[in-house]
Amino acid sequence: MDISPLLLPSAGQLLALEDQARRLGTGLQAAQLQGCWQLEVVWPKGSQRPSAFSGWLLRGLAARLEIDLDGEGLLLCNAVNLGALELRFRGRGRLQGRRPLLLFSFDRLELGLGGRVLLQRELPAPAAKRMPFFALISRDTQGLLAARGRGGGLALWRLMPGSGG
């Protein structure tokens, strides 16, 4: 099921896609996730309505998930910007299962200003049973990626033009 780039899906449409992904899997491969994904919409756990404030705030901060491949798996970076100030979490991830789950762990935090790293800190690894993940729901041909996070909320990202995937 492809979703129009002009119309974002409703929670109901995402729930139907999620049900399909649970039953049949998504067939998503790591190469299809490559690129820079700009956060578009978030739905809190159990809600049929997107969180207007969270969505507005995260879009205003240019919240994004950058995914790249190397010989050992996936490299991930979750970042936000406030003007020239940038906060980045960097780490590794892997796909697991038929759906699949995108399991990840951030091992480094960086704070930068104007492209220059001001602060860099190592982060402790989460316990194996508490590892964060996104249960992937859909990656359509129009550049939208939907997933449910470990906390139960739904997220929808849009692939930034020219960034891969």
C-alpha positions, 0 to 999 in steps of 0.5 A: 500500500503506497501513501500519497506524498501529499496526504499523510496517513491517518492512525487508522491507515497506519494501524491497518498497515501495522496489522499487515506487517505483523501477519506478513512481515514487511520484507524491508531490507537494510538498504531500503532504510538508508538515508536521512529521515525527517520526522513528520508526525508522532502519535502517542501510545493508544491515540488515534490523533497525532500529537500536534505539539510534539510534531510541531516541536520536533519538526521545528527542531529538524528531528531526523534519523540518519541511517547508513550501512557499513560492513558490520551493519547499520550506523544510526544518528538521531539528531535535532537542531536549534539554529546552529546548535546540534544534538546528535546521538550516534550508534549501531543498529540491526534488523531482526525478524520478518517484520523486522525490528530495527534494534539500536543502541546509541553509544555516543552523544555529541553537541555541536555548533556550526559543524564543530563538535563542542562536547562528546560523551560515551553512553552506556550500553542498555541492558539487552532486554531494554534495547530500544527498537522500532517495529517497522510498519511500512516504507512506501515508494513515496519516501515515507517510513512508519514504525512503532517505538518501544514505548508504544507510540507511532512515528512517521518519517519522510526521506529527505530528497537526495539522501538515499534509500 
